Amino acid sequence: MFQETRIAFLYCVSPVHMGTGTAVGGLIDNPIQRERHTEYPMMAGSGIKGAIRHDYWARDEDKNLLNRLFGPESDAAEHAGALSFSDGQLVAFPVRCPKVGFVYATSPLLLGRLKRQLGLAKIITTWNIPEINSGDCRMRNPNLLTENKLALEAYELSAQMDADNSFGVIADWLAESALPTEKYFEYFRNKLKTDLVLLSDDELHYFVVNSTVVEPHVRIDDVSGTADGGALFYTENLPPESLLFTVVMASQERYSREKKPDKVMDASKIIDLLENGDADKWQALNGRMVQFGGDATTGRGQIICSVIGGTHE
């Protein structure tokens, strides 16, 4: 079905609310999307595709080309789009650290999922995932330590320094592959290299469940200028500096039998157009800031996309 595959990394610049619609119990009225079996934050592939499609539409890109790549806007039965996006999965999660503000926390499960998808996309990686026990962490920056312990939130973990650089090569690869290459992102590329920390799966689970951004919202009455009764609610967000990835897949262009275009684009042309753009009529997704999820008018949902794969690897 799909002939071309890329990996798109999604780096959160602001808090991001990809919501579930309605909460079922709990204290948070508007929770973020989470995987049922792990409780890790995620983004539905349909939401990712919709956000990217809307971003192209809002910037007044070629509407005909937009429909050919993503599918018709109004009549979905006419033909399917040539592009598809998998659910967004977590790669690294920012956790408060008193020494450096925050670290990028990851785990064997997160890295294992990423490596699996990289392999399926024919992106060759030479790094392997180190083992880590509960209560320990693996890291390369000694400046994170306080008396040989790593303090994260209210917890202390025993530190294993990365003497053989087996974890360091993962941090280097992510910094160079998952973040934009522009000069303005240099600080965060360097920080990811030095401040990526490997936690056990169970300890990462604690942070991704308990360390998201939860904000109170209240509706103000236009006449009185005070809060409406019963209008207080709580919204959950992914914190800034979270890193996720999605798999981008392309097939040959689809079309209705009655409206075959003069020249049908193959999957290679479609994926290259999305990734790198066209100087005449289409902007590249690679390095592009896209608004995902809700609360756009409050500055939420700003994500930078970085696309890798194909002949560029």
Protein Blocks (a to p, Z undefined) as FASTA:
>chain_A
ZZbdcddddddfbdcdddehiaeejjbfbdcdddfklopacddfklmmmmmmmmmmmnop
afklmmmmnopfklmmlpccfbdcdddddfbdcdddfknopacdddfklmmmmmmmmmmn
opacfbdcddddehiacdfbfklpgghiacehjbccdddddfkommmmmmmmmmmmmpcf
bfklmmmmmmmmmmgccddfklmmmmmmmmcccdddddddfklopacehiaccdddddeh
iacddddddddddddfklccfbdcdfklmmmmmmnopfklpccfehpacdehehklnopa
iacdddeehjlZZ
